[in-house]
Amino acid sequence: VEYEAKITELTTELRRVKESDLIVQDRDKLRERLKDLERRHREELQEQAKAGVEYEDSKRVLEKQEQLAKLTQELHHVKTRVKEMEQDFDDTRRGLLEDLLPDLQAENLASSSQKD
């Protein structure tokens, strides 16, 4: 029963790790989107510099800057979540190992006593 509980805990932790992997993938996608937006933004600024800045073009640039700021915030949020999940995973793993250590030591002592 104790091992079933440990297996359930480890299965739950594995699910959390998979969720963490999905968050990392989302973070990477956001980074790519951010890079793409930055590249497009630079291109638009270069085009506007050549053609002269008009009101509508300036308005579009501000909208792109707002999008860029939102994506940067989302990326920061995802990074923070990933760090939190990694910390939770490490804490859980450490706790499980601390829980299992006495049992493993007892088994090791028992097996070495039987050999003597």
N, CA, C and O of each residue as an XYZ file, in Angstrom:
464
protein
N       0.841     -1.189      0.000
C       0.000      0.000      0.000
C       0.889      1.257      0.000
O       0.608      2.240     -0.686
N       1.964      1.188      0.789
C       2.879      2.330      0.842
C       3.541      2.556     -0.521
O       3.727      3.691     -0.961
N       3.891      1.447     -1.175
C       4.517      1.576     -2.491
C       3.513      2.058     -3.533
O       3.881      2.771     -4.466
N       2.238      1.670     -3.379
C       1.219      2.172     -4.293
C       1.081      3.682     -4.159
O       0.913      4.393     -5.150
N       1.154      4.155     -2.938
C       1.081      5.604     -2.702
C       2.295      6.286     -3.337
O       2.169      7.348     -3.947
N       3.463      5.673     -3.189
C       4.678      6.248     -3.792
C       4.552      6.256     -5.309
O       4.925      7.230     -5.964
N       4.025      5.165     -5.869
C       3.845      5.082     -7.317
C       2.870      6.159     -7.783
O       3.096      6.803     -8.807
N       1.799      6.353     -7.040
C       0.825      7.396     -7.377
C       1.484      8.769     -7.314
O       1.276      9.603     -8.196
N       2.269      9.001     -6.281
C       2.970     10.291     -6.153
C       3.921     10.502     -7.323
O       3.977     11.589     -7.898
N       4.673      9.454     -7.673
C       5.619      9.576     -8.775
C       4.897      9.764    -10.107
O       5.363     10.509    -10.969
N       3.762      9.090    -10.275
C       2.974      9.266    -11.497
C       2.464     10.696    -11.592
O       2.502     11.309    -12.658
N       1.994     11.214    -10.486
C       1.536     12.606    -10.454
C       2.689     13.550    -10.770
O       2.516     14.528    -11.497
N       3.838     13.263    -10.235
C       5.002     14.116    -10.487
C       5.413     14.048    -11.957
O       5.802     15.056    -12.547
N       5.325     12.862    -12.538
C       5.634     12.712    -13.959
C       4.679     13.552    -14.797
O       5.086     14.181    -15.774
N       3.396     13.559    -14.406
C       2.421     14.397    -15.105
C       2.809     15.870    -15.001
O       2.694     16.620    -15.971
N       3.268     16.279    -13.817
C       3.687     17.679    -13.615
C       4.894     18.003    -14.479
O       5.008     19.110    -15.005
N       5.796     17.036    -14.624
C       6.977     17.249    -15.471
C       6.544     17.406    -16.925
O       7.056     18.263    -17.646
N       5.591     16.565    -17.350
C       5.090     16.683    -18.723
C       4.430     18.040    -18.932
O       4.597     18.660    -19.982
N       3.678     18.502    -17.932
C       3.073     19.831    -18.023
C       4.164     20.898    -18.111
O       4.042     21.878    -18.847
N       5.217     20.688    -17.354
C       6.344     21.618    -17.396
C       6.952     21.637    -18.793
O       7.307     22.697    -19.307
N       7.072     20.459    -19.405
C       7.594     20.385    -20.770
C       6.698     21.154    -21.736
O       7.192     21.831    -22.637
N       5.378     21.051    -21.551
C       4.462     21.789    -22.408
C       4.625     23.286    -22.206
O       4.570     24.057    -23.164
N       4.826     23.694    -20.963
C       5.036     25.115    -20.685
C       6.333     25.585    -21.340
O       6.394     26.694    -21.871
N       7.360     24.751    -21.304
C       8.628     25.104    -21.949
C       8.412     25.240    -23.453
O       8.941     26.160    -24.076
N       7.639     24.329    -24.035
C       7.350     24.428    -25.467
C       6.590     25.713    -25.768
O       6.886     26.402    -26.744
N       5.613     26.030    -24.929
C       4.864     27.284    -25.109
C       5.797     28.483    -25.000
O       5.687     29.436    -25.772
N       6.710     28.432    -24.044
C       7.671     29.520    -23.870
C       8.518     29.676    -25.124
O       8.765     30.793    -25.577
N       8.964     28.555    -25.686
C       9.783     28.613    -26.893
C       8.997     29.185    -28.067
O       9.530     29.964    -28.857
N       7.723     28.794    -28.179
C       6.883     29.347    -29.237
C       6.712     30.855    -29.059
O       6.761     31.618    -30.024
N       6.509     31.272    -27.802
C       6.378     32.710    -27.535
C       7.661     33.456    -27.871
O       7.621     34.571    -28.389
N       8.793     32.838    -27.575
C      10.068     33.460    -27.935
C      10.172     33.653    -29.440
O      10.601     34.705    -29.914
N       9.769     32.618    -30.194
C       9.818     32.708    -31.649
C       8.876     33.807    -32.150
O       9.229     34.591    -33.031
N       7.680     33.845    -31.576
C       6.739     34.898    -31.957
C       7.308     36.268    -31.630
O       7.174     37.212    -32.408
N       7.942     36.365    -30.471
C       8.533     37.631    -30.053
C       9.642     38.043    -31.017
O       9.705     39.200    -31.434
N      10.508     37.110    -31.370
C      11.581     37.409    -32.333
C      10.998     37.835    -33.672
O      11.477     38.785    -34.292
N       9.953     37.121    -34.119
C       9.324     37.453    -35.388
C       8.714     38.850    -35.346
O       8.863     39.635    -36.282
N       8.021     39.147    -34.239
C       7.433     40.483    -34.095
C       8.510     41.570    -34.046
O       8.356     42.638    -34.638
N       9.596     41.282    -33.334
C      10.685     42.263    -33.279
C      11.269     42.502    -34.660
O      11.544     43.642    -35.034
N      11.460     41.415    -35.428
C      12.004     41.533    -36.781
C      11.051     42.348    -37.653
O      11.468     43.266    -38.359
N       9.749     41.994    -37.591
C       8.761     42.734    -38.379
C       8.707     44.194    -37.955
O       8.586     45.098    -38.782
N       8.799     44.400    -36.654
C       8.770     45.764    -36.129
C       9.948     46.572    -36.670
O       9.778     47.710    -37.109
N      11.134     45.982    -36.635
C      12.321     46.667    -37.181
C      12.146     46.973    -38.664
O      12.482     48.061    -39.132
N      11.606     45.982    -39.404
C      11.395     46.194    -40.839
C      10.415     47.331    -41.082
O      10.623     48.176    -41.953
N       9.337     47.338    -40.293
C       8.357     48.414    -40.450
C       8.974     49.769    -40.123
O       8.709     50.758    -40.806
N       9.791     49.813    -39.087
C      10.447     51.087    -38.742
C      11.369     51.547    -39.869
O      11.429     52.737    -40.178
N      12.079     50.616    -40.477
C      12.969     50.974    -41.585
C      12.167     51.500    -42.776
O      12.548     52.483    -43.412
N      11.046     50.825    -43.066
C      10.193     51.277    -44.168
C       9.631     52.668    -43.898
O       9.576     53.516    -44.789
N       9.218     52.885    -42.655
C       8.657     54.187    -42.302
C       9.715     55.284    -42.375
O       9.418     56.415    -42.759
N      10.937     54.950    -42.008
C      12.007     55.949    -42.069
C      12.259     56.357    -43.515
O      12.538     57.522    -43.799
N      12.161     55.396    -44.424
C      12.377     55.698    -45.846
C      11.220     56.514    -46.413
O      11.447     57.466    -47.160
N      10.021     56.168    -46.080
C       8.836     56.800    -46.677
C       8.375     58.039    -45.908
O       7.541     58.801    -46.398
N       8.905     58.235    -44.729
C       8.421     59.344    -43.897
C       7.296     58.848    -42.999
O       6.481     58.017    -43.399
N       7.267     59.364    -41.797
C       6.307     58.869    -40.809
C       5.011     59.667    -40.911
O       5.005     60.896    -40.832
N       3.921     58.936    -41.090
C       2.598     59.540    -41.096
C       1.844     59.057    -39.860
O       2.288     58.139    -39.170
N       0.718     59.673    -39.592
C      -0.046     59.370    -38.382
C      -0.447     57.898    -38.307
O      -0.254     57.267    -37.268
N      -0.996     57.341    -39.377
C      -1.457     55.951    -39.353
C      -0.299     54.981    -39.141
O      -0.429     53.992    -38.420
N       0.825     55.272    -39.770
C       1.998     54.402    -39.590
C       2.485     54.430    -38.147
O       2.844     53.396    -37.583
N       2.496     55.619    -37.558
C       2.914     55.742    -36.161
C       1.968     54.977    -35.245
O       2.393     54.336    -34.284
N       0.679     55.056    -35.559
C      -0.322     54.344    -34.768
C      -0.078     52.835    -34.837
O      -0.167     52.143    -33.823
N       0.227     52.329    -36.028
C       0.510     50.906    -36.185
C       1.746     50.487    -35.395
O       1.772     49.418    -34.786
N       2.751     51.327    -35.411
C       3.968     51.021    -34.659
C       3.662     50.927    -33.163
O       4.156     50.030    -32.481
N       2.853     51.846    -32.662
C       2.471     51.794    -31.252
C       1.711     50.518    -30.928
O       1.921     49.925    -29.870
N       0.833     50.092    -31.825
C       0.114     48.837    -31.608
C       1.081     47.653    -31.571
O       0.941     46.752    -30.744
N       2.049     47.665    -32.465
C       3.050     46.588    -32.481
C       3.882     46.602    -31.201
O       4.222     45.551    -30.658
N       4.201     47.797    -30.730
C       4.951     47.888    -29.480
C       4.133     47.354    -28.315
O       4.673     46.708    -27.417
N       2.840     47.620    -28.326
C       1.964     47.070    -27.290
C       1.922     45.545    -27.373
O       1.979     44.861    -26.351
N       1.822     45.019    -28.593
C       1.849     43.563    -28.777
C       3.161     42.995    -28.247
O       3.181     41.969    -27.568
N       4.229     43.666    -28.564
C       5.549     43.221    -28.126
C       5.635     43.230    -26.600
O       6.175     42.302    -25.997
N       5.107     44.266    -25.992
C       5.110     44.346    -24.526
C       4.272     43.221    -23.924
O       4.669     42.618    -22.927
N       3.107     42.933    -24.528
C       2.262     41.835    -24.037
C       2.986     40.501    -24.151
O       2.974     39.702    -23.215
N       3.611     40.263    -25.287
C       4.332     38.997    -25.474
C       5.496     38.883    -24.498
O       5.783     37.798    -23.992
N       6.154     39.983    -24.238
C       7.249     39.967    -23.270
C       6.724     39.616    -21.883
O       7.355     38.850    -21.156
N       5.582     40.168    -21.516
C       4.972     39.834    -20.231
C       4.582     38.365    -20.182
O       4.812     37.697    -19.174
N       3.991     37.853    -21.265
C       3.606     36.444    -21.312
C       4.833     35.548    -21.170
O       4.809     34.549    -20.450
N       5.891     35.917    -21.860
C       7.127     35.137    -21.784
C       7.673     35.142    -20.358
O       8.110     34.106    -19.856
N       7.648     36.282    -19.718
C       8.112     36.370    -18.333
C       7.252     35.484    -17.429
O       7.768     34.785    -16.558
N       5.937     35.522    -17.648
C       5.025     34.689    -16.851
C       5.341     33.210    -17.055
O       5.386     32.445    -16.091
N       5.558     32.808    -18.294
C       5.860     31.398    -18.587
C       7.184     31.003    -17.937
O       7.290     29.925    -17.353
N       8.190     31.867    -18.034
C       9.486     31.569    -17.400
C       9.320     31.393    -15.889
O       9.897     30.486    -15.288
N       8.524     32.274    -15.291
C       8.287     32.193    -13.852
C       7.592     30.885    -13.499
O       7.963     30.225    -12.528
N       6.577     30.506    -14.288
C       5.856     29.245    -14.042
C       6.791     28.048    -14.165
O       6.733     27.117    -13.361
N       7.650     28.081    -15.175
C       8.589     26.971    -15.377
C       9.507     26.854    -14.167
O       9.742     25.751    -13.673
N      10.027     27.976    -13.687
C      10.899     27.946    -12.513
C      10.162     27.393    -11.295
O      10.712     26.601    -10.530
N       8.906     27.822    -11.126
C       8.116     27.328     -9.996
C       7.892     25.827    -10.103
O       8.020     25.100     -9.118
N       7.558     25.367    -11.302
C       7.301     23.933    -11.485
C       8.588     23.122    -11.300
O       8.554     22.027    -10.738
N       9.709     23.650    -11.765
C      10.979     22.958    -11.557
C      11.285     22.878    -10.065
O      11.752     21.845     -9.585
N      11.028     23.945     -9.336
C      11.269     23.942     -7.895
C      10.346     22.944     -7.200
O      10.778     22.201     -6.318
N       9.055     22.931     -7.606
C       8.099     21.971     -7.037
C       8.556     20.544     -7.323
O       8.490     19.679     -6.449
N       9.016     20.303     -8.536
C       9.484     18.968     -8.908
C      10.682     18.577     -8.041
O      10.731     17.469     -7.507
N      11.637     19.481     -7.906
C      12.818     19.191     -7.090
C      12.440     18.932     -5.633
O      12.962     18.014     -5.000
N      11.528     19.749     -5.109
C      11.086     19.573     -3.715
C      10.384     18.231     -3.533
O      10.633     17.519     -2.560
N       9.519     17.896     -4.464
C       8.784     16.625     -4.378
C       9.747     15.451     -4.485
O       9.666     14.501     -3.707
N      10.647     15.518     -5.440
C      11.621     14.438     -5.624
C      12.476     14.279     -4.372
O      12.726     13.162     -3.917
N      12.920     15.400     -3.821
C      13.727     15.364     -2.607
C      12.936     14.733     -1.461
O      13.459     13.908     -0.713
N      11.670     15.133     -1.333
C      10.814     14.583     -0.288
C      10.612     13.091     -0.456
O      10.670     12.338      0.517
N      10.377     12.663     -1.677
C      10.194     11.232     -1.925
C      11.463     10.453     -1.604
O      11.409      9.376     -1.011
N      12.584     10.998     -1.994
C      13.850     10.321     -1.699
C      14.099     10.247     -0.196
O      14.584      9.236      0.311
N      13.764     11.324      0.512
C      13.926     11.315      1.968
C      12.981     10.296      2.612
O      13.325      9.659      3.608
N      11.775     10.150      2.024
C      10.826      9.161      2.543
C      11.313      7.732      2.275
O      11.133      6.850      3.114
N      11.917      7.507      1.133
C      12.350      6.161      0.754
C      13.681      5.769      1.378
O      13.957      4.580      1.539
N      14.502      6.736      1.728
C      15.847      6.454      2.227
C      15.854      5.532      3.450
O      16.620      4.569      3.456
N      15.038      5.777      4.488
C      15.066      4.867      5.644
C      14.713      3.424      5.252
O      15.325      2.476      5.746
N      13.720      3.264      4.359
C      13.347      1.919      3.924
C      14.500      1.244      3.193
O      14.790      0.070      3.422
N      15.146      1.984      2.324
C      16.266      1.417      1.566
C      17.439      1.079      2.489
O      18.103      0.058      2.313
N      17.684      1.941      3.468
C      18.767      1.662      4.415
C      18.438      0.429      5.247
O      19.308     -0.395      5.528
N      17.168      0.312      5.640
C      16.762     -0.850      6.430
C      16.900     -2.124      5.604
O      17.362     -3.147      6.110
N      16.509     -2.067      4.356
C      16.644     -3.238      3.479
C      18.118     -3.588      3.283
O      18.490     -4.762      3.272
N      18.931     -2.585      3.134
C      20.363     -2.796      2.933
C      20.974     -3.443      4.192
O      21.784     -4.365      4.094
N      20.574     -2.943      5.377
C      21.083     -3.527      6.627
C      20.611     -4.966      6.792
O      21.356     -5.843      7.228
N      19.325     -5.182      6.422
C      18.774     -6.529      6.555
C      19.475     -7.498      5.621
O      19.783     -8.624      6.012
N      19.729     -7.074      4.396
C      20.380     -7.965      3.441
C      21.851     -8.205      3.832
O      22.363     -9.307      3.636
N      22.528     -7.196      4.374
C      23.914     -7.401      4.783
C      23.976     -8.242      6.062
O      24.962     -8.950      6.264
N      22.946     -8.191      6.946
C      22.917     -9.031      8.148
C      22.696    -10.484      7.757
O      23.250    -11.392      8.376
N      21.889    -10.696      6.734
C      21.618    -12.068      6.309
C      22.852    -12.707      5.680
O      23.040    -13.920      5.773
N      23.687    -11.900      5.043
C      24.904    -12.408      4.414
C      25.911    -12.826      5.493
O      26.702    -13.746      5.280
N      25.882    -12.159      6.639
C      26.845    -12.464      7.715
C      26.420    -13.698      8.408
O      27.083    -14.139      9.346
